[in-house]
């Protein structure tokens, strides 16, 4: 049930395809082997109101948050964090090389006792595989 959420400054859209970044993060999440396909969600939220560092309007930020149901080993979470961050860094390399940017990622556990879920995607994936 990993949720990957990207918050970014609106000025990033002049330099990067945000749907492409979401797809790159989805693929990276699958590649980790830590995130189950049926629960993987990636979404991006543009921030129109923000203030960064010295206030220069050229400054860009990208903040990636991964929420993950608890119970996975620390080493697996650390490896997944590094892999997803590397994918974001690779996708954003042209921006990193040309613009002032802050890129961050944080993974945190969700307490399963405090997070009820309903997910029928697994059923639909199974039906697709059966065809």
SULPE-V29616 format. One record per residue. N is the residue number from 0. BURIAL is + if it has 9 or more other ideal C-beta (glycine too) atoms within 8 Angstrom, else -. D_LAST is the distance of its C-alpha to the last C-alpha in Angstrom with 1 decimal. Layout:
[[N BURIAL D_LAST] [N BURIAL D_LAST]]
//
This chain:
[[0 + 25.1] [1 + 26.9] [2 + 28.4] [3 + 29.7] [4 + 32.2] [5 + 34.3] [6 + 37.6] [7 + 39.5] [8 + 42.6] [9 + 42.2] [10 + 44.0] [11 + 41.2] [12 - 39.2] [13 - 41.8] [14 + 40.8] [15 + 37.1] [16 - 33.8] [17 + 32.7] [18 - 29.0] [19 + 29.1] [20 + 30.8] [21 + 28.2] [22 + 25.4] [23 + 27.6] [24 + 28.1] [25 + 24.4] [26 + 23.8] [27 + 26.9] [28 + 25.9] [29 + 22.6] [30 - 24.8] [31 + 27.1] [32 - 24.8] [33 + 26.7] [34 + 24.5] [35 - 21.1] [36 - 18.5] [37 - 17.5] [38 + 21.2] [39 + 22.4] [40 - 24.2] [41 + 26.6] [42 + 29.0] [43 + 32.4] [44 - 35.4] [45 - 38.2] [46 + 41.7] [47 - 44.3] [48 - 47.1] [49 - 47.9] [50 - 50.9] [51 + 50.6] [52 - 53.4] [53 - 56.4] [54 - 54.9] [55 - 54.3] [56 - 51.7] [57 - 50.3] [58 + 49.1] [59 + 45.4] [60 + 43.5] [61 + 39.9] [62 + 39.2] [63 + 35.9] [64 + 35.3] [65 + 32.7] [66 + 32.4] [67 + 30.7] [68 + 30.5] [69 - 33.3] [70 - 33.2] [71 - 32.3] [72 - 35.0] [73 - 37.5] [74 - 37.0] [75 + 33.2] [76 + 34.0] [77 - 36.8] [78 + 34.6] [79 + 31.9] [80 + 34.6] [81 - 36.1] [82 + 32.8] [83 + 31.9] [84 + 35.6] [85 + 35.6] [86 + 32.6] [87 + 34.4] [88 + 37.6] [89 - 36.1] [90 + 34.5] [91 + 37.7] [92 - 40.0] [93 - 41.4] [94 + 42.4] [95 + 43.8] [96 - 45.9] [97 - 47.3] [98 - 47.5] [99 - 48.9] [100 + 45.8] [101 + 45.1] [102 + 41.7] [103 - 41.0] [104 + 38.2] [105 - 38.3] [106 + 35.9] [107 - 36.6] [108 - 35.3] [109 + 34.4] [110 - 35.8] [111 - 33.0] [112 - 35.6] [113 - 36.3] [114 - 32.8] [115 - 30.6] [116 - 27.0] [117 - 24.1] [118 - 20.7] [119 - 17.5] [120 - 15.7] [121 - 14.6] [122 - 12.8] [123 - 11.0] [124 + 10.2] [125 - 8.9] [126 - 6.6] [127 - 5.5] [128 - 5.5] [129 - 3.8] [130 - 0.0]]
//
